[in-house]
Amino acid sequence: MLGLSGASPMQTLRQPTCLVMRLIAICATWICLVAAPAQVTAAPVELPLFLRVDLLQRALANYLFPQPNQAVTLFQEGPYRYLHAEQPRFYIRNGQPHFACHAAASMGVELLGVWPVGVAWSGSIDLTLQPFMDPQWKLRYRVVDSTMYDDKGVKPAVTGYIWDLSKRFLHPRLETFSFDLAMPQKEIVDLLRSCASPDDTAQLDAALRTMTAGTLVADAAGIVVPLALSVTDSGLQAPLPTPQAPLSPEEVETFQQALEPWDAFLVFVIKSAGAEFVDREMRDQLFDLLLTSRYELLPILAGEAAVNAGDPLRALFADAWQQMRIIIEGGEKRGLVQEKMLRYMTFINAGDALLALDKAAPGLGMRLSTDGLRQLARTLQPDVIGDPLGFNWEVDPALREMFQFAPEPEPGIETITFKQRLLDLLIARAWAEETETSGVIDLNKRLDRWVPAAQELDEYQPLVARLLKVIADEELARGGLEPRYAAVYQNLVPTTALIESCWRQYVRTGDKVSFLYSQAGSVGIMQINQHVWRGFYNVERLRWDVAYNTQAGAQILMRYLKQYAIAVGDKTGNPNNAARATYSIYNAGPRAVHRFMNPKSTPREKHVDERLWGIYQGVAVSGAVDLTTCRAASPSTPEPGSALP
């Protein structure tokens, strides 16, 4: 029986079945396509491993010429057949490494048992080298060309025997030389691993397993060995930006905890480099680095600067690192780290690699961790005993000695009881007469824990004025300033104390007396910042010893004046500009030395600098201050911005 379509009943039954099977096949194919993993693509990333010319020169010279400043015998056969070399030099010209040396060669011929004088030559041999990396991460050279000059700089007419001796005895020695980079490469890898966040460790490890040496690049400064990695696309993608905002009080506390290993690392590196850099100029640069890095923290601690809450140390490290590498490279160029060139090279390249990878592959989640800082510190001193990130608030004698700080004054304070204070009030006039000749210890005892009430200011003020003057005079006796800058300094000490604290060391809260303290960590009459000056001064004495705090502030002002600000006064022809420059540094660190002259300063900075200038002029004119208004007392005080007569 035929159906309407002309198909048999069996054919009619098969059609739905085939249709279902076809649909199942289509669905299965679609499911496989969806379920199949997306193709993972990767992109190349290169981290530079830079070898300076002076390091390569030293390594090659040590290998070829074991005895410094002595010629080496490459070949010797009797008195008239030899090749001697001396004065090795490695340099790079037009992107091509060269090895040159002075050489002396002779090819005498034995005739009838006699050595007649043969053909002798003296001049220089210049070999063109092709650098390459072998599978064991060793830098090697192939000799690809050679040129010879006589002592007059002229190519000799006959060079066959010289070239033959050079090829037989000098070329092989050069080509057997190797510079082992396995250790620096491993330490860079270890540092990168220690700085990875836990969530990104697997992705970073996958990238590091692909590391190979890329195509070497040479320029006049040295040879770059690119550490080539393959990083997945997700590793190259930057995460969503973290909101930039001042830290909350809770975040500031966390930030302070993160600061401790960072600051300990900085001190460790500076002390290590300072032990090598005995040059005064280089140590001044290290001191500048330490202070600048520490001053950068203060706006963050004060809640004034917006930072990346996810990793607030990142920008601080990057900034300090650039300054640090410039100093260390300067020391290398001046030959101050001859015995540890490889260590410093590894240290600098490790830090550079961390920053380069973070920039090229932000998705890998690199973080400046405590373990990372410790690993980086050990690349500089692998045999260091103890934790290189050990942190404490004690005075560091080595740090003070390195930067030539005067010896700390001996403690001379005895706590004054309430009964003694009451007795002093009854004989205030007699004490006031004594202040003209009182020494630091007596004044310190008198001012200890004293928070003056309004009716006590007439008694309190001359005591503080005397303390400031005595201490300033002591610093001047050591400072060796020209008379014009001595006058600037004498006015600057009381001015700074007035701006910073209104001449007060202590504050009263209810019945309790404590030391004056700012959110950024500055304490006492001179507002010495505990973070900036950690290791240089005794923190407890800064808090509770008014004379000690004043002495610290006076020393700091003297150092800033001599090291930075006098140059400003000399250049502008106005010694009083040295006062303004000194206080700008005191307020914001060495980079602020020209802030008071900068038209692009922020309104807050302008206000601070103008306030200093106004008070400084008033103190210079009258020497008197008004502690009720915290300004210079003279009614003839010049307006801010005007010039001293």
Protein Blocks (a to p, Z undefined) as FASTA:
>chain_A
ZZfkopafklmmmmmmmmmmmmmmmmmmmmmmmmpccddddddddddddddfklmmmmmm
mmmmmpghiacdfbdedjkbccddehiadddeehiacddddddddddddeehiacddddd
dddddddddddddfkopacdddfbdcdddfkopacfblklmmmmmmmmmmmmmmmgccdf
klmmmmmmmmmmmmpcfklmmmmmmmmmmpccddddddfkbccddddddddfklmpccdd
dddddddfklmmmmmmmmmmmmmmmmmmmmmmmmmmmcfklmmmmmmmmmmmmmmmmmmm
nopaccdfklmmlmmmmmmmmmmmmmmmmmmmnopammlmmmmmmmmmmmmmmmmmmmmm
mmnopacdfklmmmmmmmmmmmbgcjfkbccfbdcfklmmmnopacddddfbdcddfklm
mmmmmmmmmmmmmmmmpcfklmmmmmgopacdfklmmmmmmmmmmmmmmmmmmmmmmnop
afklmmmmmmmmmmmmmmmnoopabdcehjbccddddfkopacjkopafklmgojacfkl
mmmmmklmmmmmmmmmmmmmmmmmmmmmmmnopaklmmmmmmmmmmnojklmmmmmmmkb
cfklmmmmmmmmmmmmmmmmnopacfklopafbfklccehiacZZ
